[in-house]
Amino acid sequence: MAHAHDAHAHHDEHHGPDKGIMRWIKTTNHKDLGTLYLFFAFTMFFIGGLMSLVIRAELFHPGLQFVQPEFFNQMTTMHALVMIFGGVMPGFVGLANWMVPMMIGCSDLALPRVNNWGFWILPFAFAMLISTLFMEGGAPAGGWTMYPPLVLQTGNAFPFLIFAVHLMGISSITGAINVVVTILNMRAPGMTLLKMPLFVWTWLITAYLLIAVMPVLAGAVTMLLTDKYFHTSFFAAAGGGDPVMFQHIFWFFGHPEVYIMILPAFGIVSTIIPTFARKTLFGYDSMVYATASIAFLSFIVWAHHMFTVGMPLAGELFFMFATMLIAVPTGVKVFNWVATMWRGSMTFETPMLFAIGFVFLFSIGGFSGLMLAMTPVDFQYHDTYFVVAHFHYVLVPGAVFSIIAAVYYWIPKWTGRMYNEFWGKTHFWLSAVFINLTFFPQHFAGLAGMQRRVPDYAVQFTDWNVMSTIGAFGFFVAQFIFIGNMLASCFGWFGRKQDLPNRVWEGAHGLEWTVASPAPYHTFEDPPTIGDDEITAVHDNPAHAH
C-alpha cells in the first residue's frame, strides 16, 4: 500500500506544483526557484536603493544635513553589500535558474535539492546582515571591502557580518556547482558546447569564477574574525601582520567578482540584440573566446585597486599592462554587438532599448576603467568620486540594465502575458536619463578632488552633488513603473490571458521558444534532439524566424 501511495504522490508532483506557501518553501523546480531568486533580488534592490537615497540626501548640500558620519559610513557599506550580494548576483542566478535548463533542453538543474537549499540560505543571510543596523555599535562601516584595521572597530555586528558573508558564499558556490554540472552533463543530444546559446556560455564561465574565488573571500573574512577574537595577527602590524595583505587577498576575490557581475549581462545582451536586429550574432566563436579570456585575465589584474599602497614599480607596471590588456576582449564584444546591429532590420521594443543602453553606457564605464588602469593618473583618481562614477556605470547601466532587459525579454515566456510596451519604454527613458544625471557629474566632482565615503564636502562641489541627488531620486521612483509593469504581467492586471505564440519575438531563436507561452511547469522531460538544421535555428539562420 505504501508503495502505491508513494507512486501516487510522485505522479501528482510530476504534473504540477503543490498549492499554497509550502510550494515555495519545498520546491525543487528550477522555474519556481528562478522566480524566488528574482523576487528576492528585487526586494534587495529596493532596500539597497533606499540606503543609496540616504547617502544622496546627505550629500545634497555641503555640511551635515540628516545623519551622523558614522551612520553615513554604515549606509555606504551596507548599500554595497546588499546591492552586490543581494541584488545583482541573485538576479543573475534567478535568470540562470529559469533559462539555462530551457536553453539546453533539459528538464531541470542537475541538483534540485541543492538548488532549493542554496536559495533559502539567502533570506537568513540578509536578515542577519540587515539586523546589524539595530545592534550596539551599529552596522559595519568599513566599506564593502572590509579593510582592516577599520573594519575591526565594528561593534557587536562584526561576527554577524562575517557569518552573513559566509552564508552568501555558500549559496553562490552551490548555485555555481549546479550550473556547471547541468551544462556539462545535461545538454540535449546534438547540442555541442559551441552550439550553446551565449547566455549559457557566459554562465558556465561565471560559475567557474564563483567556485574559484568565493572560498578566497571566505578565507580572508575568517582571518579577520580570528584577528578580532583569537588574537592572531594576520593583518595587525603590531603583531607582525600586514593590513595590505588583506587587500591583496580581498581583491584576488574582488576582481573576478566584478566579472561575475558582468559576464551574464554579456550573455543576455548577446541574446537580445540578434533577436531585435533579426540577424545572427556576429562572431559567435570570438564571443565565446573573448568571454573565456576576460575570465582568465580577471585573475591577474587584482592589484590595480591598490596602486597607491606602495607596490614596487615592477608590480605597478605589470598590473597596469594586464589591466589594459583586458580591454581587448571586452572591445571585441562591443564591436560584435555593434556589428550585429549593423544593417539589421532593427525594431526598438523595451528589451532592445535596454540592451542598446547597456552597450553605450557600459562602454563609458569601460573607458573610465582604462583611465583608472594607468598607474600615474590613478594616484590622482584613487578614492575619489571618479572611481564611484566608473564602477556605477559598469554596474547600473551594465549589470542592472541587463537584468531588467532580460526580464522584459523573457517575461512573456514566463507568464504568458505581454508587459505594457508604452510603460516599458517610459521606464527605459526615465531610467536612462536619471542614471546619467546621477553618475556622470560624479566624474567631474572626482576629477576636481572630491573624496568618496565622506558625508561632507567643500562648497565648490555643490552643483555636481545637487544634480547627482536629483538623478538618484528620479531613478529610484522610475523603478516603480517597472515593478508595476511586471506585477501586471504576472497577475494579469491588463485583462485576460493573451494567446501568445511559442515564439513571442519574431526574431528569437533557441529551444526556449519551442515550448508554450507560458512555459509549462515541466519542460523537456524528453530531451529534444538537435540536428544540424535545427540548431541553425538557434543561432545561424534568420529565415527560421518566419
N, C-alpha and C positions, 0 to 999 in steps of 0.2 A: 504493500500500500504506500509506504513511504516513498518508494521508488517512483510510483505513478504520480504522487503529489509533486515530487521534485521535477519530473518531466513536464508536468503541467505548469509549474512556476516558471521553469525555463522558457516554455513556449510563450507565456504571457510577456516575459521580459523581452523576448526576442522581437515582439511585434510593436511594442510601444513603451513609452516611459511609465513609471509609477505616477500616481496623481499626488498633488499637494507638495508640502515642503520637503518630504523625505526624498522625492525625486531628485531634488537639487543637492541634498546632503550626500546621498548614497551613489549618485550617478557615476558610471564609468564611461558614458557615451561621449565621444570626442566633441560632438556638436554642443551638448549641454555644457561641458567644461569650457569650451571656447566661449560660450555665452557668459558663463560665470566670470571668466577672466576679463572679458570686455567690460562687463558691468562694474567689476572691481576696479579696473583701470580708470574708468570714467569717474568713479567715486573719488579715487585718489587724485585725479587731475583737478577735480573741484576743490578738494581740501588743500592741495598744494597751490592751487590758484588763489585761494583766499589768503594763504600765507604770503604770496607774492604781492598781493594788494596791500597788506600791512607794510611790507618793505617800501613799495612805491608811494604809499600815502605819507610815510615818514620822510621820504626824500622829495616830496612835492616842493618844499621850500627849505632853505638852509635853517640851521638851528634845530633844537629838539621839539617836535610837534606833538606826537601822540604816545610814543613808547620810549622806555629807557634803553640805553645802548646794549645792556645785557640781553633784553628781550629781543631787540633788533637782530642781534647775532644768533639767537636761538631760531628766529624766523628764517634767516638766510640758510642756516644749517638744515633745518627741518624741511624747508621748501625743496632743497636739492635732493635730500634723501627720499622724500615722498614722491617727487616727480620722476626721479630716475628709477628707483627700485619698485615703486608702487604704481606709476603711471605708464611710462614708456615701455619698460620690459614686459610687464604682464599684458599690456596692449598687444605687443607683437606675439607673445605666447598664445594669447587668445586667437589671433588670426591664424597662427600655425596650427592650433588645435582644430579649428574649423576647416581650414582649407587644405592642409598637406595631405591627409588621407584621401580627400576627394580629388586632389590633383594627380595623385599617383595611382588611383584606382584600387585602394584597399578599404577594408570595412571599418577600421578604427586604428588608433595608435597601438603599438606593439604591447605596451604595458598599461592597460587601462586603469588598474587599481592604483598603480604608482602615480598615474596622472591625477586621479582624484585626490590622493594624499598631497601631491605637490601643490595643488591649488589650495586645499584647506589649511595648509600651514600659513598662507599669506595673511588672511584676516587677523590671525593671532599675532603674527609678527608686527603688523602695523598698528594693531590695538596697543601692543606693548610699546612701540616706538612713540605713538602719539600721546600715550598716557604719561610720558616723561615730562610733558608740559605742566603737569599738575604735581610734580614731585618737588621735594625740598631741594633748593639749588637750581631748579628749572631744567629745561631740556638741554641736550648737548648744544654748545655754542662755539665749537672749534672748527666750523666749516665741514662740508660733507667729506672732505679729505681726512678729517680726524687726525690732524698733525699733532704729535706730542711736541713740547710739553703742554701746549694749550689745552688739548682735549682731556688731559689727565686732571685738569682742575674742575671737570664736571662733577656735580654733586652726586646725590643718590641715583641719578638717572644712568650713571655710567654703565653698570653691568646690564641694564635693560637695553641700552643701545647696542652693546656687543652681542647680546643674545639675539636681538631682533635681526642684526646683520647676519648672524649665523643661520637663522631660520630662512631669511631671504635667499641666502646662498644655497641652502639645501633644496629649496623649491626650484631655483634656477637649474641646479645640476640634474635633479630628477627629470625636469622637463626636457633638458638638452639630451640626456641619455635616451629618453623616449623617442625624441625626434630622429636621432641618429639611427637607432635600431630599426625604427619604422621605415625610414627612407632606404636604408641599405638592404633590408630583408623583405619588404612587403610591397614593392612596386609591382604593378600589373605586368603580366608576361609581355615581353616585347618592349617595355619601357627601359631602355638603357640609360645610363647616367646622363649622356649627352642628348637625351631626348626629354629630360625632365624640364618642367617649367622653371623659369629663373627664380620665382619665389621659393620653390623647393630647394634649389641650389643654394640660394643665399641663406636659407635657414639651416641647411646641412652644415655650411661653413661656420655660421654663427654658433651653432650648437657645439662644435668642436672648440671654438673660442671660449664658450662658457665653461666647458668641462676643464679646460686648461687653466683658466685664471681665477675662477671663484674660490678654489682652495687656497690660492695665494692671498686673497683678501682675508680669508678665514684665519690663515696663519698670522698675518700682520695684526689683526684685531685681537687675537689671542695673546700675542706678545704684549700688546698694550695692557690687556687685562692682568697678566702676571706682573707687569711693571707696577701697576697701581696697587694690587692686593697681595702679591707674594714677594715683593722686594727684589725682583730681578732688575737688571739694568740694561735691557736691550737698547733702549733709546734714551737713557738718563746719563748725561755726560759725567755727573758726579760719580757714578759707579763704573765709568769706563765705557759706557754705551755711546751711541751716536744718533741724535734725532734725525739727521739727514738719511740714515739707513732706512728709517721708516718711509721716507719719501720715495726712495728707490723701490722698496718692496711694494708700496701702495701703487705707484704709477706703473709698475710692471703689470699689475692688475688693471689699473685705471685706463691705460691707453687702449688695450684691446677692448675694454668695456665701452669706450667711445664707439668702436666699430660694431660691437654687439648691438648698439642702439641705432646704427645707421644701415648696416648691411641688409636687414629685412626690408627697410624702406627702399633700397635699390631694387630689391626683387619686386616689390609692389609697383613701383613706377615703371619697371620693365615689363610688367603685365598690362598696365592700364594704357600706356602710350600707344603700343601697337594696336590695341582694340579700337581706339578712337581716331587713330591715323589710318585705320584699315590697311595696315601694311605689316609685313613680317618685321620682327625686331631686327634692326641692323646689327650684324656681327655677334650672333648668339654665342659662338665659341669664345670670342675675345672677351665677352662679358663674364663668362664663367672663369676664364683665366685671370681676368682683372680682379674679380672678387677674391679668388684664392691668393693673388699677390698682395692685395690690401691686408688680408688676414695674416699672412706671413710677416709682412713688414710691420704690422702693428705691434709685434713683439720686440722690435729693435729700435723703437723711437721714443721710449718712455721718458728719457731724461730731458726732452725738450720742454717739459714742465718745470725744469729745475736749473735753467741756465744761470740763475742768479745765486746759486748756493756755493759757488767757488769750485766748480769742477776744473780738472786740468784742461788745458787748451785742446789737447788731442780729443778728449771726451766731448767737448763742446762742438768741435768740428765734425766729429763722427755723427753726433745726434742731429746736427744741423743738416748735413747732407742726406742722412737717412730720411729725415722728415720731408725734405724737398722731394726725395725720390717717390714718396708715397703719393705725391700729387699726380704722378704719371698714370697709374692705373685708374685713379679717380677721374682724371681728364679723359681717358679712353671711354669711360662710362658716359660722361656728359656728351662727348662727341657722338656716341652711338645713339643716345636718346634724341639728340637734335637731328641726326641723320635719319632716324626712323620717322620723325615728323616731316622731314624734307619731302615736298611734293606728295604728301599723303592726302587722302580725302578726309581732312580733319573736321570733326564736329566737337563742340565745346560743352559737353554735359559736365555736371559738377565734378565727377571723379577726374576728368581730364583737366579741368581748371586747377584743381589741387595738385595734380601731377606736374603741370607746366609751372605752377607757382613753386613747387618743390625744386624743379631743375634750375630755375632762375635764382631763387633766394638761397638755395643750398650752395650754388656757385659763389655767391657773395661771401658766405661763410667760409668757403674753401680759399678764396683769395686772401681774406684776413688771416686765415690759418697759415698761408705761405709767408705773410709778413711776420707772423709770430715765430716762424721757423728760423728766421735769421738771428743768430745769437746776438750780434751787437745791438740791433734795434730792439730785440726782446728785452734787453736791460731797461729800455725806456717804457715798453708796453706792460711789463710784468706787474701783476696785481693792480692794474687799473681797469676802468670800465671798458677799455678796448677789448680786453680778454672776455669780459662778460658779454659784450656785443657779439664777439666772434662765436662763442660756443652756443649762445642762444640762437644765432642764425642757423647753426647746424642742427640744433635740437628742436626748435619750434617749427620754422618753415620746412625743416628737414624731417625729423622723426615724427613729430606730431601731425604735420600736414599729411604725411604718407598714411598714417593710421586712419585719419579722417577720410582720405581718398579711398582707402581700402573698404571702409565701412559703407560709404556711398556706393561703391562699385559692386560689392557682394550682397548688400542687404536685400535687394530684390530676390536673390537666390535663397537667402536665409528665411525670409518671412513670406515670400510670395506676393508682396505688395511693393509698389514703386514708391519711393520717397517723393516729396513735393519738389519739383525741379526749380520753381521760382524761389522758394525759400532756401534751397541748396545753393543757388547762385548768389543770393543775397548774403548768405553765410560766408561764402568764399570771399566776396569782395570786401565785406566788412573786416574779415579776418586778415586779409592781405594788407589792407590799408593800415589797420591798427597795429599789426605786428611790426610793420616798418616804422610807424610812428613811435613805437615803444623802443625798438633796439637800434635803429640807425643813428639817432642822436647820441647814443652812448659811445659810438666810435669817436666822436669829436670830443666829448667830455673826457674820455680816456686819454686821447692824444694830448689833451691840454693838461693832463696830470691828475684827474680825479681818481682817488683810490676806491677800490671796491671794499665791501663789507664794513663800511663806516657809516654811521647814521647821520653824520653832519658833514657839511662841505662848505667850501669858500663860495662867496656870493657870485663869483663870475660863472659858476656852473648852473645857475638857477634856470636859465631858459631851456637848456637841454633837458634838465630834470622835469620841468613842468610838462614838456612835450612827452617825455617817456611815461610819466604817470598818467596823463590823459589817454595815451595809447594803451597802457596796461588795463585800465578800467574798461575802455571800449572793447578791447579784445575779449576780456572776461565776459562782458554782457553779450557779445555776439555769439558766444558758445551756447547760450540758451536756445538760440534758433536751431542749432544742431541737435541738441537734446530733444527739443520738441518734435523736430522732423523725424528723428529715429524712433521715438516712442510712438508717434503716429503711425509709422511704418510697421512697428512690432504689433501694435494693438488695434490697428485698423481704424484710426480716428478719421481717416479721409473717406469713410464709406466702406462698401463691401469689398471682399477679397477680389483682387483683379485676376484675370485669367492670363497670367504671364507665360510666355513660351519658355521652353528649356533654355534656349539661348537668348538671355534677356537683352544683351547688347549685340547689335548686328555684327560687329567686327570681332567678337570674342571667340577665342579658341581654347580648347583644353577639356579634360574629362569632366570638370565640374559643371560644364554647360551641356552635358549629355543627360544629366538627371533632371527630374521635375523641379519646378519652382513653386512652392518652397521645397527645399531638399528633404526627401523622406528621412525619418529618424534613423533608419539604417540604409546606407548606400553601399553598393558594390559588394554585396555578400558573396556573389560570384564575380571574381575579378574580370574586368573586360580584357579581351586580348587585343593587343595593339600591333597591327601590321604596319608596313611602311606607308601605305596610303593613308591610314587613319591618323598616324602620328603627324603626318603632314598637316592634318587639320589642327594639331596642337600648336605648331609654330612655323609652318612653312608656306601654306597656300591660302591666300585670302579668298580664293574662289569658293572655298567651303563655307564662307560666311553666309552666302546667299542660298 
